[in-house]
């Protein structure tokens, strides 16, 4: 009988440690550019749209930039470049 092996991969990746500064907080959201990053999981878009709707009742955003990325892949350079223009960015995970 031939032995068979299964390679088991560790999905946690390699932890990276370091000191990071917190992003500066805007003094007001009035007139700010809102970025929304969806990871394309089911219900994630519903959550992000609900939050966007609630925020829009309180604040006038000059622009809303809505971008999608793959479920398990990092954001592309184009997506990151678009979101770097934003004063705040919302991200959510949903299933």
NORNORQUI-V565327 format. One record per residue. OMEGA is omega in degrees with one decimal (NA if undefined). BURIAL is I if it has 9 or more other ideal C-beta (glycine too) atoms within 8 Angstrom, else O. D_FIRST is the distance of its C-alpha to the first C-alpha in whole Angstrom. Layout:
omega;burial;d_first
OMEGA;BURIAL;D_FIRST
OMEGA;BURIAL;D_FIRST
//
This chain:
omega;burial;d_first
-179.1;O;0
177.1;O;4
177.3;O;6
-178.5;O;9
174.3;O;13
174.4;O;16
177.3;O;19
-178.3;O;22
177.9;O;26
-176.0;O;29
-175.6;O;31
-179.3;O;34
-179.0;O;35
179.8;O;37
177.3;O;40
179.1;O;43
177.4;O;46
177.4;O;50
-179.3;O;53
176.1;O;54
173.8;O;57
177.2;O;58
176.4;O;59
179.7;O;63
177.2;O;64
178.3;O;66
178.3;O;70
175.5;O;70
177.9;I;68
178.4;O;71
-178.7;O;70
172.4;I;67
-178.9;I;64
174.5;I;61
177.4;I;58
179.9;I;55
178.1;I;51
176.1;I;49
173.0;I;45
175.5;I;45
178.6;I;43
178.3;O;44
176.7;O;47
178.2;I;48
178.9;I;50
178.9;O;52
-179.5;I;53
178.5;I;54
177.9;O;56
178.1;O;58
178.0;I;58
180.0;I;60
178.7;O;62
179.5;O;63
-178.6;I;64
176.4;I;66
-176.8;O;68
-172.8;O;69
172.6;O;69
178.1;O;70
178.5;I;67
-179.9;O;68
172.5;O;65
178.8;I;61
-176.5;I;59
-178.9;O;55
177.3;I;52
171.5;O;49
178.1;I;45
-176.5;O;42
-175.2;O;40
-179.0;O;38
177.5;O;39
177.8;O;42
178.1;I;46
177.9;O;47
178.8;O;50
178.9;O;52
179.0;I;51
-179.9;I;52
178.3;O;55
-176.8;I;56
176.6;I;56
178.2;O;58
-173.0;O;61
173.8;I;61
176.5;O;63
178.2;I;60
174.5;I;56
176.6;I;55
179.7;O;51
174.8;I;49
179.3;O;46
174.3;I;45
NA;O;43
//
